[in-house]
Amino acid sequence: MTIKKYLTKIEDLSNQKIVLVGGTSGIGLSFLKYLVNKNAYVILLARNIKKAEAIVNNFNYSNIDIIEYDQSSYESIKKGIDVLLEKYPSVDSIVLNAGVISRTKELMEGHPYSIGVNYYGVRYFIEYIAPKLTSKTKIIVQGSLVAGFHLNKKTNINSNNFKTFKEYNISKMCVEAYTYKLIKDKPYPNIDFVLTEPGVTATSITRDLDSFLKHVGKIFVSTFFHSVNKASLTLLEAVTSRASHGSYIVPRGLFTISGYPKYKKFPHKREREYLIK
Ligand SMILES: NC(=O)c1ccc[n+]([C@@H]2O[C@H](COP(=O)([O-])OP(=O)(O)OC[C@H]3O[C@@H](n4cnc5c(N)ncnc54)[C@H](OP(=O)(O)O)[C@@H]3O)[C@@H](O)[C@H]2O)c1
């Protein structure tokens, strides 16, 4: 199988309006290229408007709109959603892909920063937009295989003493547990929730790490794991008509680290309701 061949199995998306959060770098940018290739109408929610405009200008494709949105601030999330819904009262899919691995000790709305952006930001987004969506919509949440790592049940997720990676891992454990709860409880009957993971791939997500770790890590990951264009295929699969409420889509290789997308049963161990009270 090649990526080119895989793409032939993906339907044309010209009847789809897709909101993409985190489409200006790495996995999201690769996914954005696929959306353009499949003729979707894309609404890009981005914190850096100049960067987003430069990307869009490069495509020579008129069906992309940009709305300012910063997932590290509840005010900005709210504002971004208000603008979005005013311009587009209904959309087909919303892809929540933005994420960070941050070393900052600054808080995001009172939470450790990475946990704030990657979990509380996503949760705030969903809780603010979901009651306002009146037509059938699919919301796709980007998780990570680190959500399967061990965690002591007594961990206080709002303590600000985590090491950088531990904090990131917890953010993804929380966002997966939260998405799974939405899948199980179905509090918003007109919304289908889908959970994806991209495996492991070299991107700028390591930008905040110290430079030795960043460079060695990038070389290691690009040598042994899959390309960003393969990693973004789980998102592409998620917007197709094959993915529905409760779909959990991961790379098919060993330990779901790399490979083409496959549908899997959500692992019981990751439900972790204690994290998301
Ligand atoms: N790379 C991997 O191996 C891997 C593995 C598992 C899961 N993931 C997940 O995949 C997703 C994409 O990661 P990536 O590796 O592609 O990283 P990336 O290249 O750093 O891309 C992250 C994206 O999120 C956006 N973003 C970050 N903070 C934001 C904020 N406060 N508000 C709005 N947008 C924000 C970034 O915008 P800017 O362009 O403005 O920075 C960028 O578009 C993340 O959720 C990550 O946790 C990645």
The ligand as an SDF file (V2000), in Angstrom:
LIG
                    3D

 48 52  0  0  0  0  0  0  0  0999 V2000
    3.6740   14.3300   16.5900 N   0  0  0  0  0  0  0  0  0  0  0  0
    3.3250   13.2090   17.1990 C   0  0  0  0  0  0  0  0  0  0  0  0
    4.0580   12.1970   17.2070 O   0  0  0  0  0  0  0  0  0  0  0  0
    2.0070   13.1110   17.9220 C   0  0  0  0  0  0  0  0  0  0  0  0
    1.7010   11.9030   18.5690 C   0  0  0  0  0  0  0  0  0  0  0  0
    0.4890   11.7820   19.2180 C   0  0  0  0  0  0  0  0  0  0  0  0
   -0.4260   12.8330   19.2070 C   0  0  0  0  0  0  0  0  0  0  0  0
   -0.0920   13.9990   18.5770 N   0  0  0  0  0  0  0  0  0  0  0  0
   -1.0960   15.0760   18.6050 C   0  0  0  0  0  0  0  0  0  0  0  0
   -1.3300   15.5560   17.3100 O   0  0  0  0  0  0  0  0  0  0  0  0
   -1.7360   16.9280   17.3470 C   0  0  0  0  0  0  0  0  0  0  0  0
   -0.9020   17.7330   16.3710 C   0  0  0  0  0  0  0  0  0  0  0  0
    0.4480   17.7030   16.8020 O   0  0  0  0  0  0  0  0  0  0  0  0
    1.7000   17.9250   15.8410 P   0  0  0  0  0  0  0  0  0  0  0  0
    2.6750   16.8740   16.2190 O   0  0  0  0  0  0  0  0  0  0  0  0
    1.2740   18.0760   14.4550 O   0  0  0  0  0  0  0  0  0  0  0  0
    2.2540   19.3030   16.4610 O   0  0  0  0  0  0  0  0  0  0  0  0
    2.5660   20.7240   15.7870 P   0  0  0  0  0  0  0  0  0  0  0  0
    3.2850   20.5490   14.5170 O   0  0  0  0  0  0  0  0  0  0  0  0
    3.2090   21.5150   16.8770 O   0  0  0  0  0  0  0  0  0  0  0  0
    1.1020   21.3060   15.4790 O   0  0  0  0  0  0  0  0  0  0  0  0
    0.2720   21.7560   16.5340 C   0  0  0  0  0  0  0  0  0  0  0  0
   -0.8470   22.5950   15.9720 C   0  0  0  0  0  0  0  0  0  0  0  0
   -1.6340   23.0690   17.0840 O   0  0  0  0  0  0  0  0  0  0  0  0
   -1.7180   24.4960   17.0160 C   0  0  0  0  0  0  0  0  0  0  0  0
   -1.7990   25.0690   18.3670 N   0  0  0  0  0  0  0  0  0  0  0  0
   -0.9530   24.9010   19.3990 C   0  0  0  0  0  0  0  0  0  0  0  0
   -1.3540   25.6240   20.4510 N   0  0  0  0  0  0  0  0  0  0  0  0
   -2.4800   26.2750   20.0660 C   0  0  0  0  0  0  0  0  0  0  0  0
   -3.3460   27.1990   20.6980 C   0  0  0  0  0  0  0  0  0  0  0  0
   -3.1270   27.6370   21.9460 N   0  0  0  0  0  0  0  0  0  0  0  0
   -4.4030   27.6590   20.0040 N   0  0  0  0  0  0  0  0  0  0  0  0
   -4.6370   27.2640   18.7360 C   0  0  0  0  0  0  0  0  0  0  0  0
   -3.8390   26.4050   18.0680 N   0  0  0  0  0  0  0  0  0  0  0  0
   -2.7710   25.9240   18.7280 C   0  0  0  0  0  0  0  0  0  0  0  0
   -0.4210   24.9060   16.3330 C   0  0  0  0  0  0  0  0  0  0  0  0
   -0.5140   26.2420   15.8450 O   0  0  0  0  0  0  0  0  0  0  0  0
    0.8110   27.0910   15.4230 P   0  0  0  0  0  0  0  0  0  0  0  0
    1.1120   26.6920   14.0050 O   0  0  0  0  0  0  0  0  0  0  0  0
    0.3620   28.4980   15.5740 O   0  0  0  0  0  0  0  0  0  0  0  0
    1.9030   26.6920   16.3730 O   0  0  0  0  0  0  0  0  0  0  0  0
   -0.3460   23.8490   15.2260 C   0  0  0  0  0  0  0  0  0  0  0  0
   -1.2240   24.1560   14.1890 O   0  0  0  0  0  0  0  0  0  0  0  0
   -1.5770   17.3650   18.8090 C   0  0  0  0  0  0  0  0  0  0  0  0
   -2.8350   17.2980   19.4460 O   0  0  0  0  0  0  0  0  0  0  0  0
   -0.6510   16.3120   19.3950 C   0  0  0  0  0  0  0  0  0  0  0  0
   -0.8280   16.1400   20.7750 O   0  0  0  0  0  0  0  0  0  0  0  0
    1.0940   14.1700   17.9400 C   0  0  0  0  0  0  0  0  0  0  0  0
  1  2  1  0
  2  3  2  0
  2  4  1  0
  4  5  1  0
  4 48  2  0
  5  6  2  0
  6  7  1  0
  7  8  2  0
  8  9  1  0
  8 48  1  0
  9 10  1  0
  9 46  1  0
 10 11  1  0
 11 12  1  0
 11 44  1  0
 12 13  1  0
 13 14  1  0
 14 15  2  0
 14 16  1  0
 14 17  1  0
 17 18  1  0
 18 19  2  0
 18 20  1  0
 18 21  1  0
 21 22  1  0
 22 23  1  0
 23 24  1  0
 23 42  1  0
 24 25  1  0
 25 26  1  0
 25 36  1  0
 26 27  1  0
 26 35  1  0
 27 28  2  0
 28 29  1  0
 29 30  1  0
 29 35  2  0
 30 31  1  0
 30 32  2  0
 32 33  1  0
 33 34  2  0
 34 35  1  0
 36 37  1  0
 36 42  1  0
 37 38  1  0
 38 39  2  0
 38 40  1  0
 38 41  1  0
 42 43  1  0
 44 45  1  0
 44 46  1  0
 46 47  1  0
M  CHG  2   8   1  16  -1
M  END
$$$$
